[in-house]
Amino acid sequence: MIDRDKPDPAFDAMMSRLLRREALRRAAEEVSTMTGPGLESVLAQISAETTAEAAERLSDANAATPAGRRPGSRPSTP
């Protein structure tokens, strides 16, 4: 009779190889800009960096202007 609970080293080796290959394929897909998910992640990263830079510039501009004035507005003349 066949012992079904006995580990099969050939099967385990093949499954490990296939799982590694699939993991590498998915990782490469996320990095590649030639695929939808990869391009989406790159664009999201660029958008986040641009937004962070803009927010930093805005906060720096607000800190540098006197109270009651908006950045880019002209000072009032009496």
C-alpha positions in Angstrom: 0.0 0.0 0.0 1.2 3.6 -0.8 1.9 5.8 2.2 0.2 9.1 1.2 1.7 11.0 4.2 5.3 10.3 3.2 7.0 13.5 1.8 8.0 13.4 -1.8 11.4 15.2 -2.3 11.0 15.4 -6.1 7.6 17.0 -5.8 8.8 19.4 -3.0 11.8 20.5 -5.1 9.6 21.1 -8.2 7.0 23.1 -6.2 9.8 25.2 -4.6 11.2 26.0 -8.0 7.8 26.9 -9.4 6.9 29.1 -6.4 10.3 30.9 -6.7 9.8 31.5 -10.4 6.3 32.9 -9.9 7.5 35.2 -7.1 10.3 36.5 -9.3 7.9 37.0 -12.2 5.5 39.0 -10.1 8.3 41.1 -8.6 9.6 41.8 -12.1 6.1 42.8 -13.2 5.8 45.3 -10.4 9.1 46.9 -11.3 8.7 46.9 -15.1 7.1 50.0 -16.6 6.1 47.9 -19.6 3.2 46.3 -17.7 0.1 47.9 -16.3 0.8 47.4 -12.6 4.4 48.5 -13.0 3.6 51.6 -14.8 0.9 52.4 -12.3 3.2 52.1 -9.4 5.9 54.3 -11.0 3.3 57.0 -11.8 1.9 56.8 -8.3 5.4 57.2 -6.9 6.1 60.2 -9.1 2.8 61.7 -8.1 3.5 61.3 -4.4 6.9 62.8 -4.7 5.6 65.8 -6.7 2.8 66.3 -4.2 5.2 66.2 -1.3 7.5 68.7 -3.0 4.6 71.1 -3.7 3.3 70.9 -0.2 6.8 71.6 1.2 7.2 74.6 -1.1 3.8 75.9 -0.1 4.5 75.5 3.6 7.9 77.3 3.1 6.2 80.1 1.2 3.5 80.5 3.9 6.2 80.6 6.6 8.2 83.3 4.7 5.2 85.7 4.1 3.9 88.1 6.7 0.5 87.2 8.3 -2.5 88.2 6.3 -0.8 88.0 2.9 -1.1 85.2 0.5 1.9 84.0 -1.5 2.0 85.7 -4.9 -0.3 88.6 -3.9 0.9 92.2 -4.0 1.3 94.2 -0.9 -1.5 96.7 -0.3 -0.5 100.4 -0.9 -2.0 103.1 1.3 
